[in-house]
Amino acid sequence: MRLLLRFLGFLFATATVVAIVGAAGLGYLLWKEGRDLPDTSQLENYAPPVMTRLHAADGSLIAEYAKERRLFLPIQDVPPLVVHAFISAEDKNFYQHNGVDVGGIVRAALFYVENYGSDRRPQGASTITQQVAKNFFLSPEQSMTRKIKEMLLAMRMEQTFSKDKILELYLNQIYLGRGNYGIAAAALNYFGKSVDDLNLQEAAYLAALPKAPSNYDPFSETQRAVERRNWVIDRMVENGYATAAEGEAAKKAPLGVIAHPPGERIYTAEYFAEAVRRRLYERYGEKGLYEGGLSVRTSLVPAYQEMAKKALTDGLVRLDQARGWRGPVKHLDSLGSDWGKALAAVPALDDIAPWRLAVVLEAGRDDARIGLQPPHNAAGQVVDKRETGTISLDDLKWARWATGPKRGVQVRAADQVLDVGDVVYVEPVKDKPGEYALRQVPKLSGAIVVMDPHTGRVLAMVGGFSYDESEFNRATQALRQPGSSFKPFIYAAAIENGYTPSSIVLDGPISISQGPGQPAWQPENYEQKFYGPQTLRFGLEHSRNVMTVRLAQDMGMPMISEYAKRFGVYDDLPPYLSMALGAGETTLLRMVTGYSTFDNGGKKVTASLIDRIQDRYGHTIFRHDTRKCDGCNATDYHGQEPPVLADDSQQVIDPLTAYQMTGLLQGVVQFGTGTAVKAVGKPLAGKTGTTNDFKDAWFVGFSPDLAAGVYIGYDHPSTLGRGQTGGVVSAPIFRDFMKAALADKPATPFRVPPGIELVRVDPKTGQRAGPGGGILEAFKPGTEPPEGGGYDDYAGGATVSQTITVTPDAGRAVTSGTGGLY
C-alpha cells in the first residue's frame, strides 16, 4: 500500500511538473505570438472596399465597378432573420463566448479523433470573431501558429468591440461566391432583392456559402447547395429561430437564384458607361473608383438611349448593306453529329441583340435552313435545346457580293450567297416566327450624341455599332474633320460683327495667296458652280464654300479661332483659312455642345454625363448644376414668391444672333442640304457636313429642347463613296432618332427673344418683300434692309442684272478676294 501511495505521489508530482512546464511553455508561446499582433482598434474606423454604381437619370442601374463587389450594410439594417441564419450556420454561441468557443474546440477535437484516417473533413471550431480576425489581419495558411494568433486577436477584439460591431464587420467582409462580398451584394445579385426582402430559405442559402462558396455554387453544384441550405434551415429550427413547419416548407422550395450577370444593366449604354468610368477614374483615381462606394447619378435617359442605339444601328446596317456582302463570319468544315456544340464555340458579339449567330445547314434556291447558336446556362454549359429557322430569298437579296467574281451580281438564289457550314449573323423577321434575315457587322462606324441644350447634360451616347467589337468611342475619342458642319460658327461670328441673314456675299471664284513659292489656294464649291451675289441665308442653306471663305477672310481667322473656342468646338484652332471649311479635327460631343449654344439663346454649356456623385455615406461630393437658389431650402411657406434659380452661364453670343442662326439652320432643313430631316414634321434646325473625298459625314441639329449630332465614317479614314454626303448618310439617322424622340411631343416653335424684328424679305435678293410675299427673316433692331437701293459692282468687274441691297458692313466680303478664275 505504501508503495502504491508513493507511486501515485510520484505520478501526481510528475503531472504537476508537466502541467507547470506546459503552462509555462504555453504562456511563453502566447507571449511570443501575441507581442507582434496588430492593433485591432484600427477596425473602429474601417471602411471596406465598396463597389461604385452608376445609375441613369430615372434611377435604373447602368453599371457597377469594383475589385470586390460589395455594398456596405450597417448592422442595424440587417434583419434578425439573416442574423439568425448566419449564427446558426457559423457560430451558434456567438453571443455567449468571449471570442473563442472552448466547447466548440472540444467537439471538433473529439470529431477529429473519432474520424482519424477517414476522408471526412475535420469540423471547424472557429468562431465568427476568429473569422473576422483571420480575414482582416492574418494569412489563410493552416498552421498552429496562425491559429494561436487568431484566437488571441479574437479575444482582444471581444474586449474592444461590441458583438454587433464584430458581426457587422463579418457580414460585410465575408466572400459569398460569384464575385459577391458581403450580404447586401449577395442578396442583390443572387436573388435580385434587398436583404430586407429575403425569406427563410434565401437567408439560409446565403448563410450556407461562407464555408466553401465554390462547393455550393447554385448552378454548377445545385444539389450540394440545396443540401447545405437545408442543413442551415435545420440548425435554425433547432435553435428556435423558425418553426418545424416553416423549416419543412423552406426546404421544399427551390434555390430561386437568378442568373444575374454583373456590369451593365442597360445593355445599350456600354459606351456611355465607359465614358463615365473614365471621368471618375480621372477625378478619384483607381482606389476611389473601385473601392470608394460612389453612387453616381448620370444624365442618361434610357428611352433616348434605346432610340439613339436603334437609329445608329439601323443607319449603319442600311449603309453597309448598300456596299455589298463580304462573306460569312466563319466557315465550319465539319458540323459533326451536333452542330450546336461547334457553333457555340464561335465567339459572338453579345451586345447586338436581337442578332444571333447561326450556321447554314442547307442552302437551296428559295431559302436556306439555319441552326441558331445555342446559349450557355448559368453554369457555363451549352444548353441541350437546338433551334432552327430559315432565311428566305427575299431576306438576303441585298447580299450582292462586294468582291470577287460574283461582285455586284443580282441575287436570284439563296445558294448564290450561302453554303452549308457558313456561320452568319441573322435577325428575326418581325411577325414571322422562325424566319430570319441575313445580316453582317458593318465596317462603317460612327456615333450619335443627344444633349439637353439648356444644361449640357448628355442624355444619350452611342460610340459605335458594338462595344463588344470595339471599345473605341467615336463620340468622344474620334478626332475627325467636321467639314461644313463647322460653317454655322463662321456665320455666327459674321452676324455678331455686322452681317445680317440678308447680307449679300459673292459666290464667285477666289484665289488666295499662300506665300512665296506656294501655289494659290482656290477653294471650290461642292457642285463646282458659282451663283454670283447671294444672301448669307442662301450660302448656309446650300453650304457654299467660297462664301464661307470670304466671310472668314473678311473677319480674320484669329477672330474665327476665338469664336470656335467660345463655342467649345476647338481649344486652339490654327488661323488658316482652310480651317473655316472644317479642316480642323474635333469630336462629335464638342460639335453638339457648340450647336446647343444656338438653341439655348447664346449661352455656353459644358457637356456633362454626370448629374451628381455621392460618397459611401450619402454625402454629395459633386454636382453638375452649380446654380445658386436662395429660398430653395425653405421649410415653411409664408406666402413668399417661389425661388428662382440664378443663371450665371456665360453669354457666348447675343441672344438675337442665336435666334438668327437658328432661323438660318431651319432653312438648311427646309430648303437646303438637310431636307432629309424635314420628314420629322416638327420645328428642327441643323447643318450637314462632308469632308474631302467623302471621308466623313455629319449632321448636327436641334429642336427647341433637344440637340443631337451624328457622325459616320471609317475608323481608318477612306472614302464613303461618291455623293455620300452628310445629307445623304448622316441626316437620315438624325431624322430617325428625332422622329422617335419627338413622337409624343407637340410641334413647339423656337422661342423668339425680346427685341428681334421679323421682316418679310425676298430670299434671293435680301430685299424687303411685299405683304404676304417672301419669307420672314429675323433682324436685330436697326439692321433691317431698307425699302430700296441697289448694288451692281462686284469683285473682278463682275456685274449682275438684278438689283441687290447690301448693308455697309456686308460689302466687305463682297469685294474681298481676287476674283480669279479656276
C-alpha positions in Angstrom: 0.0 0.0 0.0 2.8 2.3 1.0 4.5 1.5 -2.3 1.3 2.3 -4.2 0.9 5.6 -2.4 4.5 6.6 -3.2 3.9 5.7 -6.9 0.7 7.8 -7.0 2.6 10.6 -5.3 5.3 10.3 -8.0 2.7 10.4 -10.7 1.0 13.5 -9.2 4.3 15.3 -8.8 5.3 14.4 -12.3 1.9 15.6 -13.6 2.2 18.8 -11.7 5.7 19.4 -13.0 4.5 18.7 -16.6 1.5 20.9 -16.1 3.6 23.7 -14.8 6.1 23.3 -17.6 3.3 23.0 -20.1 1.6 26.1 -18.7 4.9 28.0 -18.7 5.5 26.8 -22.3 2.0 27.8 -23.3 2.4 31.1 -21.6 5.7 31.7 -23.3 4.1 30.8 -26.7 1.2 33.1 -26.1 3.5 35.9 -25.1 5.8 35.3 -28.1 2.9 35.1 -30.6 1.0 38.0 -29.0 3.7 40.6 -28.8 3.6 41.5 -32.5 -0.1 41.2 -33.1 -1.7 44.1 -35.0 -3.8 46.7 -33.2 -7.4 45.6 -33.5 -8.6 49.1 -32.6 -7.9 50.2 -36.2 -11.1 48.4 -37.2 -13.1 51.1 -35.4 -12.9 53.3 -38.5 -12.6 50.5 -41.0 -14.2 51.4 -44.4 -14.4 48.2 -46.5 -13.9 48.4 -50.3 -17.4 49.1 -51.7 -18.4 49.0 -55.4 -19.2 52.1 -57.3 -22.6 52.1 -59.0 -23.8 54.1 -62.0 -27.5 55.0 -62.3 -29.5 56.5 -65.2 -31.5 59.7 -64.7 -34.5 57.6 -63.7 -32.5 55.6 -61.1 -32.1 52.4 -63.1 -28.8 50.7 -62.8 -26.3 51.2 -65.7 -23.1 49.6 -64.4 -21.0 48.5 -61.4 -17.3 48.9 -60.8 -15.4 47.1 -58.1 -12.5 44.9 -57.2 -14.7 43.3 -54.5 -18.4 43.7 -55.3 -19.7 44.9 -52.0 -22.4 47.1 -50.7 -21.9 48.1 -47.0 -24.8 47.5 -44.7 -24.9 48.8 -41.1 -25.8 46.1 -38.6 -28.9 48.0 -37.5 -30.2 47.5 -41.1 -29.6 43.7 -41.1 -32.9 41.9 -40.4 -32.9 39.3 -37.5 -33.7 36.5 -39.9 -30.4 37.0 -41.7 -28.5 37.3 -38.4 -30.1 34.1 -37.1 -29.2 32.2 -40.3 -25.5 33.1 -40.1 -25.2 32.5 -36.4 -26.9 29.1 -36.8 -24.6 28.1 -39.6 -21.3 29.5 -38.3 -21.4 30.2 -34.6 -24.5 29.4 -32.6 -22.8 30.5 -29.3 -21.7 33.9 -30.8 -23.4 36.0 -28.2 -22.2 33.8 -25.2 -18.4 33.3 -25.8 -15.5 35.7 -25.4 -14.2 35.2 -28.9 -13.1 31.6 -28.5 -15.7 28.8 -28.1 -14.0 26.2 -25.8 -16.9 23.8 -26.1 -16.7 24.0 -29.9 -13.0 23.3 -29.8 -13.6 20.2 -27.7 -16.3 19.0 -30.0 -14.1 19.5 -33.1 -11.2 17.7 -31.4 -13.4 14.7 -30.5 -14.7 14.6 -34.0 -11.2 14.6 -35.4 -10.1 11.7 -33.1 -13.2 9.7 -34.0 -12.7 10.1 -37.7 -8.9 10.0 -37.9 -7.8 8.2 -41.0 -11.1 8.7 -42.8 -11.9 11.0 -45.7 -14.2 13.1 -43.6 -13.2 16.7 -43.4 -12.5 17.9 -39.8 -15.1 20.1 -38.2 -14.2 23.8 -37.9 -14.1 25.4 -34.5 -13.5 29.0 -35.4 -16.0 31.5 -34.1 -17.3 34.4 -36.1 -14.9 36.6 -34.2 -12.0 34.4 -35.1 -13.0 34.5 -38.8 -13.0 38.3 -38.7 -9.6 38.3 -37.1 -8.3 35.9 -39.8 -9.9 37.8 -42.7 -8.7 41.2 -41.6 -5.3 40.5 -40.1 -3.9 37.0 -40.9 -3.0 34.9 -43.9 -5.1 31.8 -44.8 -2.2 29.4 -44.0 -3.1 26.3 -42.0 -0.7 26.2 -39.0 -0.8 26.1 -35.2 1.0 29.5 -35.0 -1.7 31.2 -37.1 -4.5 29.5 -35.1 -3.0 30.8 -31.8 -2.7 34.3 -33.3 -6.3 34.1 -34.5 -7.5 33.1 -31.0 -5.6 35.9 -29.3 -6.8 38.5 -31.8 -10.4 37.3 -31.3 -10.2 37.7 -27.6 -8.8 41.2 -27.9 -11.5 42.1 -30.4 -14.2 41.0 -28.0 -12.7 43.4 -25.4 -12.6 46.3 -27.9 -15.8 45.9 -29.8 -19.4 45.1 -29.2 -20.8 41.8 -30.6 -22.9 43.8 -33.1 -19.8 45.6 -34.4 -18.0 42.3 -34.9 -21.0 40.8 -36.6 -21.2 43.9 -38.9 -17.6 43.5 -39.9 -18.2 39.8 -40.6 -21.4 40.2 -42.7 -19.9 42.9 -44.8 -16.5 41.4 -45.4 -17.3 37.7 -46.0 -16.9 36.3 -49.5 -20.1 34.6 -50.7 -19.2 33.4 -54.2 -19.6 34.6 -57.7 -17.7 37.8 -57.0 -20.0 38.9 -54.2 -18.6 40.3 -50.9 -21.0 40.9 -48.1 -24.6 40.0 -47.7 -26.0 43.2 -49.4 -24.3 42.5 -52.7 -25.0 38.8 -52.5 -28.8 39.3 -51.8 -29.0 41.6 -54.8 -27.1 39.5 -57.2 -28.3 36.1 -56.2 -32.0 37.0 -55.7 -32.5 40.5 -57.1 -33.6 41.6 -53.6 -32.5 43.8 -50.8 -31.5 42.0 -47.6 -34.8 43.1 -46.0 -36.8 41.1 -48.5 -35.1 37.8 -48.1 -37.2 34.9 -47.0 -36.1 32.0 -44.8 -34.7 29.7 -47.5 -32.9 32.6 -49.2 -31.3 33.8 -46.0 -30.3 30.2 -45.2 -28.6 29.8 -48.6 -26.5 32.9 -48.1 -25.5 31.6 -44.7 -24.5 28.3 -46.3 -21.9 29.9 -48.5 -19.1 31.1 -46.3 -18.0 27.5 -45.6 -16.9 26.9 -49.3 -18.7 29.2 -51.8 -17.5 27.3 -54.9 -18.7 24.0 -53.4 -22.2 25.3 -53.1 -22.5 27.2 -56.4 -26.2 27.4 -57.3 -25.7 26.5 -60.9 -22.7 24.1 -61.1 -23.3 22.4 -57.7 -27.0 22.8 -57.3 -27.7 19.6 -55.3 -24.9 20.2 -52.8 -26.1 23.8 -52.5 -29.6 22.6 -51.7 -28.3 20.1 -49.1 -26.1 22.7 -47.4 -29.0 25.2 -47.4 -31.3 22.7 -45.8 -28.7 21.9 -43.2 -28.7 25.6 -42.2 -32.5 25.6 -42.1 -32.4 22.6 -39.7 -30.0 24.4 -37.4 -32.3 27.5 -37.4 -35.2 25.3 -36.4 -33.1 23.5 -33.8 -32.0 26.9 -32.3 -35.6 28.2 -32.2 -35.4 30.7 -35.0 -38.0 29.0 -37.1 -40.8 26.5 -36.5 -40.6 23.0 -37.8 -43.4 23.7 -40.2 -41.6 26.8 -41.6 -38.4 24.8 -41.9 -40.1 22.0 -43.8 -41.8 24.4 -46.2 -38.5 26.3 -46.8 -36.6 23.0 -47.5 -39.1 22.1 -50.2 -38.6 25.4 -52.0 -36.1 25.6 -55.0 -33.0 27.7 -54.5 -34.6 30.5 -56.5 -31.2 32.0 -57.6 -31.4 34.1 -60.7 -28.7 34.3 -63.3 -27.8 38.0 -62.7 -24.6 39.0 -64.5 -22.5 41.8 -63.2 -21.8 45.1 -65.1 -24.1 47.0 -67.4 -27.9 46.6 -66.8 -28.8 48.9 -69.6 -27.3 47.0 -72.4 -27.3 49.8 -75.0 -25.2 52.1 -72.6 -21.8 50.5 -72.7 -20.1 53.5 -74.4 -21.8 55.9 -72.1 -20.8 53.9 -69.0 -17.2 53.7 -70.1 -17.1 57.4 -70.7 -18.4 58.0 -67.2 -15.9 55.4 -65.8 -13.0 57.3 -67.4 -14.1 60.6 -65.8 -14.5 59.0 -62.4 -11.0 57.5 -62.7 -9.5 60.9 -63.6 -11.3 62.6 -60.7 -10.9 60.0 -57.9 -8.2 57.6 -59.0 -8.3 53.8 -59.1 -9.0 53.3 -55.4 -11.8 55.9 -55.4 -13.4 54.3 -58.4 -13.2 50.6 -57.5 -13.3 50.8 -53.7 -14.9 54.1 -52.8 -18.5 53.1 -52.9 -19.6 56.1 -55.1 -23.2 56.4 -56.1 -23.2 58.2 -59.4 -26.4 59.6 -60.9 -25.8 60.1 -64.6 -27.7 62.2 -67.1 -28.6 59.2 -69.3 -32.3 58.9 -70.3 -32.8 55.2 -71.1 -35.6 55.8 -73.6 -33.4 58.2 -75.6 -30.5 55.8 -75.4 -32.6 53.0 -76.9 -33.8 55.3 -79.7 -30.3 56.5 -80.4 -28.9 53.0 -80.5 -31.6 51.8 -82.9 -31.2 54.8 -85.2 -27.5 54.5 -85.4 -27.5 50.7 -85.8 -30.2 50.7 -88.5 -28.4 53.5 -90.3 -25.1 51.7 -90.3 -26.6 48.5 -91.4 -28.5 50.3 -94.2 -25.4 52.0 -95.5 -23.2 48.9 -95.1 -25.7 46.6 -97.0 -25.7 49.0 -99.9 -22.0 48.3 -100.2 -22.5 44.5 -100.6 -21.9 41.2 -98.9 -18.4 40.4 -97.6 -18.9 36.8 -96.8 -19.6 34.7 -93.6 -18.1 35.3 -90.2 -16.5 31.8 -90.4 -17.0 28.5 -92.2 -17.3 25.2 -90.3 -15.9 22.5 -92.5 -17.5 19.7 -90.4 -20.7 20.1 -88.4 -20.5 16.7 -86.9 -23.4 15.0 -85.2 -24.2 18.0 -83.1 -23.8 21.3 -85.0 -24.8 23.2 -81.8 -21.5 22.5 -80.0 -19.4 23.5 -82.9 -21.4 26.7 -83.4 -21.4 27.5 -79.6 -17.6 27.6 -79.8 -17.6 30.5 -82.3 -17.2 33.9 -80.5 -20.2 36.1 -80.9 -20.8 39.8 -80.2 -23.1 39.9 -77.1 -24.4 43.4 -77.4 -26.2 43.4 -80.8 -29.4 41.6 -79.8 -31.7 40.5 -81.3 -29.0 39.5 -83.8 -27.7 35.9 -83.3 -25.1 33.7 -84.9 -26.3 30.9 -87.0 -24.8 28.1 -89.1 -26.2 27.2 -92.6 -27.5 23.6 -92.5 -29.0 23.6 -96.0 -29.0 26.1 -98.9 -31.3 25.9 -101.9 -32.8 28.2 -104.4 -35.7 29.8 -102.4 -34.3 29.7 -98.9 -31.6 28.4 -96.5 -32.1 26.4 -93.4 -30.1 27.6 -90.4 -29.3 26.4 -86.9 -29.1 29.2 -84.2 -26.2 29.4 -81.8 -27.3 27.7 -78.5 -26.8 29.8 -75.4 -24.9 28.8 -72.3 -26.6 28.2 -69.0 -25.6 30.0 -65.8 -23.1 27.2 -65.1 -21.3 27.9 -68.4 -22.5 24.8 -70.2 -24.1 24.7 -73.6 -27.8 24.1 -73.3 -29.2 20.9 -75.0 -32.0 22.6 -76.9 -31.4 23.3 -80.6 -33.3 26.0 -82.5 -33.5 26.2 -86.3 -35.1 28.6 -88.8 -35.0 29.7 -92.4 -33.6 32.7 -94.4 -35.9 33.4 -97.3 -34.6 34.6 -100.6 -36.3 38.0 -100.1 -34.3 38.5 -96.8 -30.9 38.1 -98.5 -31.4 39.7 -101.9 -29.4 42.7 -100.7 -26.3 40.4 -100.3 -24.7 41.0 -103.7 -21.0 40.1 -103.3 -18.8 43.1 -102.6 -15.7 41.5 -104.0 -14.6 38.6 -106.2 -16.1 37.2 -109.4 -19.7 37.4 -108.1 -19.3 41.1 -107.3 -22.5 43.0 -108.0 -24.3 40.0 -109.5 -28.0 40.1 -108.7 -29.0 37.5 -106.1 -31.6 35.1 -107.6 -31.0 32.1 -105.3 -30.0 31.6 -101.6 -27.1 29.3 -102.5 -25.5 32.1 -104.6 -24.7 33.7 -101.2 -24.7 30.9 -98.6 -23.0 27.5 -98.4 -23.5 24.7 -95.9 -21.2 25.4 -92.9 -21.3 29.2 -93.3 -21.5 31.0 -89.9 -23.5 34.2 -90.3 -25.4 36.7 -88.2 -29.2 36.7 -88.6 -32.0 38.9 -87.2 -35.6 37.7 -86.5 -38.1 38.9 -89.1 -40.9 40.8 -87.4 -44.3 38.9 -87.2 -42.8 35.8 -89.0 -41.8 33.3 -86.3 -38.9 31.1 -87.4 -37.9 33.4 -90.3 -34.6 35.3 -90.2 -32.9 38.0 -92.3 -29.3 37.8 -93.2 -27.0 40.4 -91.5 -23.4 41.3 -91.4 -21.4 43.5 -88.9 -20.8 46.9 -90.7 -17.3 48.0 -91.5 -18.6 51.6 -91.4 -18.7 53.1 -88.0 -20.0 56.3 -86.4 -21.6 57.8 -83.3 -24.6 59.7 -82.1 -24.9 62.1 -79.1 -28.1 63.5 -77.6 -27.9 66.5 -75.3 -30.1 68.9 -73.3 -29.1 72.2 -75.0 -30.0 74.2 -71.9 -27.8 72.4 -69.4 -25.3 70.4 -71.4 -26.5 67.1 -69.9 -25.7 64.2 -72.3 -29.0 62.3 -72.5 -27.7 59.5 -74.8 -24.5 58.5 -76.4 -23.6 55.6 -78.7 -20.0 55.4 -79.7 -20.2 52.7 -82.4 -22.0 49.7 -83.7 -20.8 47.3 -81.0 -18.9 48.0 -77.8 -18.0 44.2 -77.6 -16.4 44.5 -81.0 -14.6 47.9 -80.3 -14.4 49.9 -77.2 -13.2 53.0 -79.1 -15.8 55.7 -78.6 -16.3 57.7 -81.8 -18.4 60.3 -79.9 -15.6 61.4 -77.5 -12.4 59.9 -78.8 -12.5 60.1 -82.6 -10.9 63.4 -83.8 -12.4 64.0 -87.2 -12.8 66.9 -89.6 -16.4 68.4 -89.2 -16.4 69.8 -92.7 -19.3 72.1 -93.5 -21.0 71.4 -90.1 -18.4 73.9 -88.8 -19.8 76.7 -91.0 -22.5 77.9 -88.7 -19.8 79.2 -86.3 -18.3 81.3 -89.1 -21.8 82.7 -89.9 -22.5 83.4 -86.2 -19.3 85.3 -85.9 -20.2 87.3 -89.1 -23.7 88.2 -87.7 -22.2 89.2 -84.4 -19.9 91.6 -86.4 -22.3 93.5 -88.6 -23.7 91.0 -91.1 -27.4 90.0 -91.3 -29.1 86.9 -92.8 -29.9 89.1 -95.9 -26.4 90.5 -96.4 -25.0 89.8 -99.8 -21.7 87.9 -100.3 -20.3 87.0 -103.7 -20.4 83.3 -104.6 -17.7 83.5 -107.2 -14.1 82.3 -107.8 -11.5 83.4 -105.3 -7.7 82.8 -105.3 -5.8 83.3 -102.1 -2.0 83.6 -101.8 -0.3 81.1 -99.6 3.1 82.8 -99.6 6.2 82.9 -101.7 6.8 79.8 -103.7 3.4 78.3 -102.8 0.5 77.9 -105.3 -2.5 80.0 -104.7 -5.4 78.3 -102.8 -8.6 78.3 -104.8 -11.4 76.8 -102.8 -14.3 75.2 -104.7 -18.0 74.6 -104.1 -19.3 71.0 -103.9 -21.1 71.4 -107.3 -18.2 73.3 -108.8 -20.6 76.0 -109.7 -21.0 79.7 -108.7 -24.2 81.6 -108.3 -22.9 85.1 -108.0 -24.1 87.5 -105.3 -26.2 85.6 -102.7 -27.6 86.2 -99.2 -26.0 84.6 -96.1 -29.1 82.5 -95.9 -28.5 81.0 -99.3 -24.8 80.5 -98.5 -25.6 78.5 -95.4 -28.6 76.6 -96.7 -26.6 75.4 -99.7 -23.3 75.1 -97.9 -21.4 77.4 -100.3 -17.7 77.0 -99.5 -16.5 80.2 -101.3 -18.9 82.4 -99.5 -17.7 81.0 -96.2 -14.1 81.6 -97.1 -14.9 85.2 -98.0 -16.6 85.7 -94.6 -13.7 84.2 -92.7 -11.2 86.2 -94.8 -13.0 89.5 -94.0 -13.2 88.9 -90.3 -9.8 87.3 -90.0 -9.0 83.8 -88.8 -7.9 85.0 -85.3 -11.5 86.1 -84.7 -12.8 82.8 -86.1 -10.5 80.9 -83.8 -11.7 82.9 -80.8 -15.3 82.1 -81.6 -14.5 78.4 -82.1 -13.1 78.5 -78.6 -16.1 80.3 -77.2 -18.4 77.7 -78.6 -16.2 74.9 -77.2 -15.6 73.3 -80.6 -11.8 73.9 -80.6 -9.3 74.9 -77.9 -6.8 76.5 -80.3 -7.9 76.5 -84.0 -4.9 77.2 -86.3 -5.5 80.6 -88.1 -5.6 79.2 -91.6 -8.4 79.9 -94.0 -8.9 76.2 -94.8 -10.0 75.8 -91.2 -13.1 77.8 -92.0 -14.3 74.8 -94.1 -13.9 72.4 -91.2 -10.4 71.1 -91.8 -9.5 71.1 -88.1 -10.2 68.0 -86.1 -12.7 67.8 -83.3 -15.2 65.4 -81.7 -18.9 64.9 -82.1 -19.5 65.7 -78.5 -17.9 69.1 -78.9 -19.9 69.8 -82.0 -23.2 69.0 -80.3 -22.2 71.2 -77.4 -21.4 74.1 -79.7 -24.7 73.8 -81.6 -26.5 73.8 -78.2 -25.5 77.4 -77.8 -27.6 78.4 -80.9 -30.5 76.6 -79.4 -30.4 78.0 -75.8 -30.2 81.7 -76.6 -26.4 82.0 -76.9 -25.3 80.6 -73.6 -22.3 78.4 -73.1 -22.9 74.9 -71.8 -20.5 72.3 -70.6 -21.1 68.8 -71.7 -21.7 66.5 -68.7 -22.5 62.9 -68.3 -22.8 63.1 -64.5 -25.5 64.9 -62.6 -24.4 64.1 -59.0 -21.9 61.9 -57.1 -22.4 60.8 -53.5 -19.8 59.0 -51.4 -20.5 55.8 -49.5 -22.1 57.8 -46.6 -24.6 59.6 -48.9 -22.8 62.9 -48.9 -22.9 64.8 -52.2 -19.3 65.4 -53.4 -20.0 66.6 -56.9 -23.0 68.3 -58.6 -23.1 69.4 -62.3 -25.7 72.1 -61.7 -23.9 74.6 -59.5 -26.6 77.3 -59.8 -27.5 79.1 -56.6 -31.1 79.0 -55.4 -31.9 81.3 -52.5 -35.0 80.0 -50.8 -34.9 76.5 -52.2 -34.3 75.1 -48.7 -37.2 76.9 -47.0 -39.0 74.7 -44.6 -42.2 76.7 -44.3 -44.4 78.7 -46.8 -45.4 82.2 -45.7 -46.8 83.5 -49.0 -43.3 84.2 -50.4 -42.5 84.1 -54.1 -41.2 80.8 -55.5 -37.4 80.6 -55.5 -35.7 81.4 -58.8 -32.5 79.7 -60.0 -29.9 82.3 -60.8 -28.5 81.6 -64.3 -24.9 82.7 -64.4 -24.0 81.0 -67.6 -21.5 82.8 -69.9 -23.2 84.6 -72.8 -21.2 83.4 -75.9 -23.2 85.3 -78.5 -26.1 87.8 -78.4 -29.5 86.0 -77.9 -30.6 87.8 -81.1 -27.7 86.4 -83.0 -28.5 82.9 -81.7 -32.1 83.2 -82.9 -31.0 84.5 -86.3 -28.7 81.5 -86.6 -31.5 79.1 -85.6 -33.6 80.6 -88.4 -30.8 80.0 -90.9 -30.3 76.5 -89.7 -34.1 75.9 -90.0 -33.6 76.9 -93.6 -31.0 74.2 -94.1 -33.6 71.6 -93.1 -36.5 73.1 -95.1 -34.7 74.1 -98.3 -31.0 73.2 -98.2 -28.7 70.3 -97.8 -30.6 68.8 -94.8 -34.0 68.3 -96.3 -33.9 64.6 -95.4 -34.7 65.8 -91.8 -37.9 67.6 -92.9 -39.8 64.4 -92.7 -39.9 64.6 -88.9 -42.6 67.2 -89.2 -41.5 69.2 -86.2 -39.5 72.5 -86.0 -35.9 71.5 -86.4 -32.6 73.2 -87.3 -29.3 71.8 -88.3 -26.4 71.5 -90.7 -24.8 68.8 -92.8 -21.0 68.3 -93.0 -18.9 66.4 -95.6 -15.1 66.3 -95.8 -12.8 65.9 -98.8 -13.2 62.7 -100.7 -16.4 61.9 -98.7 -14.4 60.5 -95.8 -16.6 61.9 -93.0 -20.3 62.6 -93.0 -22.0 64.7 -90.3 -25.3 66.1 -89.3 -25.7 68.2 -86.2 -29.0 69.8 -85.2 -31.7 70.6 -82.7 -35.3 71.0 -81.7 -36.2 73.7 -79.2 -35.3 71.4 -76.3 -33.2 68.6 -77.7 -29.8 68.7 -79.5 -28.2 65.8 -81.3 -25.4 65.0 -83.7 -24.5 62.1 -85.9 -21.0 61.3 -87.3 -20.3 58.5 -89.9 -17.0 57.3 -91.3 -14.5 54.5 -91.4 -12.1 54.2 -88.4 -9.3 54.2 -90.8 -10.3 57.2 -93.0 -11.3 56.3 -96.5 -14.0 57.4 -98.9 -17.6 56.6 -98.2 -18.2 56.8 -102.0 -19.0 59.5 -104.5 -22.1 61.5 -103.4 -22.1 60.1 -99.8 -22.6 63.5 -98.1 -23.8 64.4 -94.7 -27.3 65.0 -96.1 -27.4 61.5 -97.6 -25.5 59.5 -94.9 -26.0 61.1 -91.5 -29.1 63.3 -91.8 -31.4 60.2 -92.2 -30.0 58.8 -88.9 -30.7 62.1 -87.2 -34.2 62.1 -88.7 -34.9 58.6 -87.4 -33.8 59.5 -83.9 -35.7 62.8 -83.8 -38.9 61.2 -85.2 -38.9 58.7 -82.3 -37.8 61.1 -79.7 -40.4 63.8 -80.6 -43.2 61.4 -81.5 -45.3 62.3 -78.4 -44.1 66.0 -78.2 -46.1 68.9 -79.6 -44.6 70.9 -82.6 -43.2 73.6 -80.3 -41.7 76.6 -82.3 -38.3 78.0 -81.4 -38.5 80.7 -78.8 -38.3 84.3 -80.1 -36.2 86.5 -77.9 -37.3 90.0 -77.0 -36.1 92.7 -79.4 -35.9 90.7 -82.6 -37.5 92.2 -85.7 -39.3 89.8 -88.1 -39.4 91.4 -91.6 -40.5 89.8 -94.9 -37.7 89.7 -97.4 -37.1 88.2 -100.8 -34.9 85.1 -100.1 -33.0 85.6 -103.4 -32.1 89.3 -103.1 -32.4 90.0 -99.4 -34.7 93.0 -100.2 -37.9 93.7 -98.4 -40.8 91.8 -99.9 -44.4 92.9 -100.3 -47.2 91.9 -97.9 -47.6 88.1 -97.9 -44.6 87.6 -100.1 -41.1 86.3 -99.4 -40.1 84.8 -96.1 -40.0 86.1 -92.5 -36.4 86.9 -91.7 -35.0 87.9 -88.2 -33.1 91.1 -87.8 -31.6 93.0 -84.9 -33.2 96.4 -84.4 -31.9 98.9 -87.0 -30.3 96.3 -89.3 -33.4 95.6 -91.4 -32.9 96.1 -95.2 -34.1 99.5 -96.5 -37.1 99.9 -98.7 -35.0 100.2 -101.8 -31.4 100.5 -103.1 -29.0 98.6 -105.3 -25.6 97.2 -105.7 -24.1 96.1 -109.0 -20.4 96.4 -108.8 -18.7 93.2 -107.7 -15.1 92.0 -107.3 -13.2 91.4 -110.5 -15.6 93.5 -112.5 -18.4 91.0 -112.4 -21.9 92.6 -112.7 -25.4 91.3 -112.2 -28.5 92.5 -113.8 -30.6 92.3 -110.7 -30.8 95.0 -108.0 -29.2 93.8 -104.8 -29.5 95.5 -101.4 -26.3 95.4 -99.3 -25.6 96.7 -95.8 -22.4 98.7 -95.5 -20.7 96.0 -93.4 -21.7 93.3 -95.8 -19.9 94.9 -98.7 -16.6 94.0 -97.1 -16.8 90.3 -98.1 -18.3 91.2 -101.5 -15.1 93.0 -102.5 -12.6 90.6 -100.9 -10.5 88.1 -102.9 -9.0 88.4 -106.4 -11.9 87.1 -108.4 -9.5 84.9 -110.4 -10.8 82.0 -112.5 -10.3 78.3 -111.7 
